[in-house]
Amino acid sequence: MVQTDLTLDAKGLACPMPIVKTKKMMKTMDSGKVLEILATDKGSTADLQAWAKSSGHQYIGTETEGDVLHHFLRKDGAGAPEETITIPEISLVDFTQKVAADEYMTILDVREKDEFEEAHIPGAIHIPLSEVEVRMDELAKEDAIYIICHSGRRSGIAGDMMAKNGFGTLYNVVPGMSNWTGKTE
């Protein structure tokens, strides 16, 4: 077990709440201190890894105990934070209209495998957030890409990574699949 300085209980919370609470807690901590985050949301592993990288904190790792994930982050452990690029957001209403009109677009779903398999937009490409960095070359940089997750948090992180790698036309669908009422597969 990793030696921790503080523990945050995020059990029972779904995306984006584990990240929101972690961010708030990290602001109160001194540099170099280790935070343990207890979570039950399976997507929290990829979320916390990506958030730590983009915010300059060190993702130490995750240990599993039953249904509880124990995530460990060191404040400021990864050096200076990288520049964050905020991609434009598109409302779920506007996005739904584009899908209903059968407009040509690339839809990238960055949720975890089990979330995607439960229900996804027909034709969506599935690359979990944890794999976006190594698999983004499967997508065309010149295409308009609409990125969706459960709430808009993971899709925003994915968009940031993709924008830094030369993808030009990216949209973060907000709030995401949590409110999607259109067709699913």
Buried (B, 14 or more C-beta within 10 A) or exposed (E): EEEBEBEBEBBEBBBBBBBEBBEEBBEEBEEEBBBBBBBBBBBBBBBBBBBBBBBBBBBBEBEEEEEEBBBBBBBBBBEEEBEEBEBEBBEBEEBBEBBEEEEEBBBBBBBBEEBBEEEBBEEBBBBBBBBBBEEBEEBEBEBBBBBBBBBBBBBBBBBBBBBBEEBEBBBBBBBBBEBBEEEEE
